[in-house]
């Protein structure tokens, strides 16, 4: 497995470790719960796999010329490794209520499938070739897709850690209140 995706996979697995179903469904008002964050990641991996399947089936990259805005965004996210706050998710990657157990059971395999199909596409068309358009960043190479997923996933892993901390704080506060 590619090093970036291996790091991604480990970070996601570490973030899920020890979370109960109750922990997965807890969320602050107006925010996603951990299960929804994981489903969002799962859907982004699934979308990437499907996109690269179309690339391989068609025998050519599926790209358009990048706009100036897309080039700037790619530089920030892929080049600098920074995921800006407040970017709305594309509709296709919004959580839909997939069972948390299914996401938890399948997310690592989906990362492996993504790694495999990106590698096959890279082998077919070359490492420097822009292979597939991202809905926000525009056309990306295989290495850029991997880096994007790493940066995006680590952004959400931080979100999962914050959710876990807030959940633990809430439990501690409730316990103190119950003991008073």
N, C-alpha and C positions, 0 to 999 in steps of 0.2 A: 504494500500500500504506500502511496505517496506520503512523504513526511508531514505535509501540512494537513492532509485529511486524517492521518493517524493521530496527530495532535488534537484535531477537532473531535474525532471519535472519543478519545480518552477524556477530553474536557466535558463532553456531553454525558458520558457514562458516569464520571465523577459527580457531576451536578445532580444526576438522578438518584445516586446511591443513598439509600436510607430514607427516601421520601415515601411516606405512606399514601394511600389513595386519598385520604383526608387532606394531607399536605398538598398533594397535587391539585386538588380542587379549591383550596383556599386562595382568596385574593383580596387585596384592598379594594375599596369601592372604585369602580370605573377602570380598573386595571385587569390585565390578563392574569389568570392563574397559571401555575407551573405547567399544568397539562396543556393549556392553550399555547404557551410559549414553545413547548416541545412539539406540539402538533404543527405550529407555524414552521419550525425548523424542518420537520418531516416533510411538509408540503413543499418547501423550497428544494429539498433534496430530490423529491419525486419529480418536480417540475424540471429540474436540471437533467435528470435521467431521461425524461420524456423528450426534452429538447434535443439531447444528443442522440437519442434513438432516431429522431427525424433526420438529423444530420447524416448519420450512417446509412439510413434507408435511402435517402436521396442522393448519396454519393458525393455530396458537396456541402461546404459550410452554408449556414443560413445567417447571413449578416447583411447589414446596411451600413452606409458610411456613418461614422460617429459624428454627432453634433459637437459643437464647442462645449456645451454644457455637459454632455456625456463624458467627454475627455477629461474635463475638470473633476467630475465626480469620480471617475475611475482613478485619477491621480490621487485623490484624497483617500478613497477606500482601499484600493489595491496597492497603490504606490506608497502611501503613508501609513496604511493599516489603521485608519481612523474611521469609525462608523458614526456619522453625525446623529445626534438625538433628534427625535421628532419626525423622522421620515415615515410616512404612512406605508404600510405593507400593500403590495399589489393584491388585488382582490383574490386572485387564484391562490395566494398564500395565507389568506385569513383563516383562522381556526373555524371549523364547522361542527365541532362537537364529537370528533372521533374519540372512541373510548381510550382513556389514558393507558389501559393495559395493552391495547394494540400498539399504540405509539411506542410505549416503553419496550415492548417485545420486538418491534420491527425496525427501530431507528438505526441501530448499528448495521444491520443488513442493508438498509437503504444507503448508508454512507459507503459501504463496501461496493454496492452496485454502482453508485455514482463514481467512485474511484475507478472502477473497471471500465466504464463506458467513456469517461473522459480520457483515460489512457489509450483505449482503442482508437478514439477519434484523433488524438494527438499523433498516434503511430500512423494513421491513414493519411493525415493532411499536413503533418509537420508541427513542430513546437512553436514556430513563430506565426503560424496562421491563425487569424481570428476565426473562430469556429462557430460561434452562436451568439446571437444578440441577447443581452440581459434587458429586461423591461425598463430599467432605470439607467444602467451604466452603458448600454449599447454593446457593440461587438467586443468579445473578449477571447483571448487565447486560452488554451488548456490551463496553463500556469496561473493566469489571471482568474479563471473560474475557481480554481482550488483556493487561491488566496482570498478571494471574495467570500467563499463559504467559511473559511477559517475566521476571518475578521467578523463576519456577520454572526457566526455561531458563538464566538467568544463574547461578543456584545450581549447576546441573550443569556449566555452562561452567567455573566455578571448579574443580569436581571434575576435569574433563578436563585443565585446566592442571596441577593437582597430579599427576595420573597421568603426564602428559608429563614433568614435572620428576623424579618418582621413577624413571621409565624411563631418563631421561638419566643420572641419578646411578648407577643400576645398571650401565648401559653403561660409564661412566667407571671405576667401581670394578672391573668385570670386566677392562677394558683395562689398568688399573694392575696388577692381579693377574697377568694374562697376560705383561706386560712384566717382571715381577719375577723 
